[in-house]
Amino acid sequence: MGYASGAKKLWEIIDDIAAGLIASAGGYWTDGDVTWTTTDKTGNNARRCLHYVNGAEELYVALEQINQTSGINYYYTGSQWYYGKGLRIVLSATWDGVGHTYPASNQSTLIPFENYQAGGVSTDMATLLVTYYLWIESNGFVLMGKPEPTATPQQQSFFTVLERNSSKEYSDGYTNFYCLSVLNVYGGGQGSTMYDGQDGVTSINRSRLILRPFSYQYPDTATRLGAVTPTGNGISFVPTPTYYAFKSSGDGKAYYVKPIVHNLSGQVTPIFQAELWFPWSESVGLIDGDVVAVEGFTTKFLCKALDSPDSTARLLFAIKYVA
């Protein structure tokens, strides 16, 4: 539990997340299905299931390494498929203990950081190294990653967070969790193009930005959406005044606004704020590797800027670094 970084295979990172959550304070997290392990790295078999219980609040979290032959065909342009391998996150209120899988009623997102058109993805996720930055605590985890270069020509860096906030603005009948996932090229964040199914792609194979169990998941239209960012689509990134976190040239301090999570895919139903991360802007004082300390607290955040082997587009997020 806490902060970790380095280079590991995705299945190793999945195991680290599972172990960290289970070991975290409060005893809220347990192994949701002991048959889900990372022993078999073929297909989509390297996976873990976590079970969260806190009073009446209950959630199952499935983390799957997608490594099936050629990858999942998650989007159709009308003339060719987009294929992806990477991480799939599935959230559900129940679990099939007999079939050992999540129920048909779930929320999910595919994070295809190994991505290619037409011919599919040849990368073997069992051996692919990912440079990663990870924070784990009882309220969830936040992960940034960049894969090592491979023959796949459309590799992406990624950001994903699963977070619980106990301080709701009002009682809504839903869980206290949300999940946000962003890719630097084809992932709907910070100016990139979002792809969401189309032409009969099943729900479980779609790439989504935001999961808010169990109010909504976005996008969910099964169409090519074009350039989409999380702003205005369930999470507000409030600029201060025209950009995200920045370092003042006057007092040398960093200023930022915690992202606001909403209960609908718009900006009119705020429910709580994110505590594990925030976006930041380049060319306004902050740089990759800067550490932002919160005045009056021990909490610190690490600013990371991740491009990918095939793109100079950068993901700019600060993740929790010290509690």
Order of alpha helices (4+ residues) and beta strands (2+ residues): beta-alpha-beta-beta-beta-beta-beta-beta-beta-beta-beta-beta-beta-beta-beta-beta-beta-beta-beta-beta-beta-beta-beta-beta-beta-beta
